[in-house]
């Protein structure tokens, strides 16, 4: 189970959500310190540009189509030839 993907799916169904609402609606399986783990996941998602932090503990899905959010933080060299693109002869 990809926790970040589950959080993104939930945030698309609501306008904005608090950490408590996310923890109640997205199953994680943590027995101890669940809010700490969720906070760390949300912090990484904000840093990667997937989620926008409205204020402390309130998050919203980031609906921007920039390249950083599409490739999940993986640096891609634009000069590298992709194996799915046709080469110009």
DRENDO-1510 file (C-alpha; in Angstrom, 1 decimal, always signed):
<recs>
REC; n; res; u; v; w
REC; 1; UNK; +0.0; +0.0; +0.0 .
REC; 2; UNK; +1.4; +3.4; -1.0 .
REC; 3; UNK; +0.5; +5.7; +1.8 .
REC; 4; UNK; +1.1; +8.9; -0.2 .
REC; 5; UNK; -1.1; +7.7; -3.0 .
REC; 6; UNK; -3.9; +6.9; -0.5 .
REC; 7; UNK; -3.6; +10.3; +1.1 .
REC; 8; UNK; -3.8; +12.0; -2.4 .
REC; 9; UNK; -6.9; +10.0; -3.3 .
REC; 10; UNK; -8.6; +11.1; -0.1 .
REC; 11; UNK; -7.6; +14.7; -0.5 .
REC; 12; UNK; -9.2; +14.8; -4.0 .
REC; 13; UNK; -12.5; +13.9; -2.4 .
REC; 14; UNK; -12.4; +16.9; +0.0 .
REC; 15; UNK; -11.5; +20.5; -0.3 .
REC; 16; UNK; -9.1; +20.5; +2.6 .
REC; 17; UNK; -8.4; +18.2; +5.5 .
REC; 18; UNK; -6.7; +18.2; +8.9 .
REC; 19; UNK; -4.3; +15.6; +10.1 .
REC; 20; UNK; -7.0; +14.1; +12.3 .
REC; 21; UNK; -9.4; +13.8; +9.4 .
REC; 22; UNK; -6.8; +12.1; +7.2 .
REC; 23; UNK; -5.8; +9.6; +9.9 .
REC; 24; UNK; -9.5; +8.7; +10.4 .
REC; 25; UNK; -10.2; +8.2; +6.7 .
REC; 26; UNK; -7.0; +6.7; +5.5 .
REC; 27; UNK; -6.0; +3.3; +7.0 .
REC; 28; UNK; -2.3; +3.2; +8.0 .
REC; 29; UNK; -1.8; +0.3; +10.3 .
REC; 30; UNK; +0.4; +2.1; +12.8 .
REC; 31; UNK; -0.3; +1.2; +16.5 .
REC; 32; UNK; +2.0; +3.7; +18.1 .
REC; 33; UNK; +2.8; +7.3; +17.2 .
REC; 34; UNK; +0.5; +7.2; +14.2 .
REC; 35; UNK; +0.2; +11.0; +14.1 .
REC; 36; UNK; +4.0; +11.4; +14.1 .
REC; 37; UNK; +4.3; +9.0; +11.1 .
REC; 38; UNK; +1.4; +10.8; +9.3 .
REC; 39; UNK; +3.0; +14.2; +10.0 .
REC; 40; UNK; +6.3; +13.0; +8.5 .
REC; 41; UNK; +4.5; +11.7; +5.4 .
REC; 42; UNK; +2.7; +15.0; +5.0 .
REC; 43; UNK; +5.9; +16.9; +5.4 .
REC; 44; UNK; +7.5; +14.9; +2.6 .
REC; 45; UNK; +4.5; +15.4; +0.4 .
REC; 46; UNK; +4.6; +19.2; +0.9 .
REC; 47; UNK; +8.3; +19.2; +0.1 .
REC; 48; UNK; +7.8; +17.3; -3.1 .
REC; 49; UNK; +5.0; +19.6; -4.2 .
REC; 50; UNK; +2.1; +17.0; -4.0 .
REC; 51; UNK; +0.2; +18.7; -1.2 .
REC; 52; UNK; -0.2; +22.3; -0.1 .
REC; 53; UNK; -0.1; +23.2; +3.6 .
REC; 54; UNK; -2.9; +25.8; +4.2 .
REC; 55; UNK; -1.9; +26.3; +7.9 .
REC; 56; UNK; -0.6; +24.1; +10.7 .
REC; 57; UNK; -2.2; +20.7; +10.4 .
REC; 58; UNK; -4.5; +21.6; +7.5 .
REC; 59; UNK; -3.6; +20.3; +4.0 .
REC; 60; UNK; -5.0; +20.6; +0.5 .
REC; 61; UNK; -4.2; +18.7; -2.7 .
REC; 62; UNK; -1.8; +20.6; -5.0 .
REC; 63; UNK; -3.5; +20.8; -8.4 .
REC; 64; UNK; -0.6; +22.1; -10.4 .
REC; 65; UNK; +0.7; +20.3; -13.5 .
REC; 66; UNK; +4.4; +21.1; -13.2 .
REC; 67; UNK; +7.1; +18.7; -14.0 .
REC; 68; UNK; +8.3; +18.3; -10.4 .
REC; 69; UNK; +5.1; +16.8; -9.2 .
REC; 70; UNK; +4.8; +14.5; -12.2 .
REC; 71; UNK; +8.1; +12.7; -11.9 .
REC; 72; UNK; +8.0; +12.3; -8.1 .
REC; 73; UNK; +11.2; +14.2; -7.5 .
REC; 74; UNK; +13.3; +12.1; -9.8 .
REC; 75; UNK; +15.9; +14.2; -11.7 .
REC; 76; UNK; +15.6; +13.7; -15.4 .
REC; 77; UNK; +18.2; +14.8; -17.8 .
REC; 78; UNK; +16.4; +16.4; -20.8 .
REC; 79; UNK; +19.2; +15.5; -23.1 .
REC; 80; UNK; +19.0; +11.8; -22.4 .
REC; 81; UNK; +17.1; +9.9; -25.1 .
REC; 82; UNK; +14.1; +8.1; -23.8 .
REC; 83; UNK; +13.7; +4.5; -24.8 .
REC; 84; UNK; +10.1; +5.2; -25.9 .
REC; 85; UNK; +10.8; +8.2; -28.2 .
REC; 86; UNK; +11.7; +7.7; -31.8 .
REC; 87; UNK; +15.2; +8.8; -32.7 .
REC; 88; UNK; +15.5; +11.4; -35.5 .
REC; 89; UNK; +17.5; +10.0; -38.4 .
</recs>
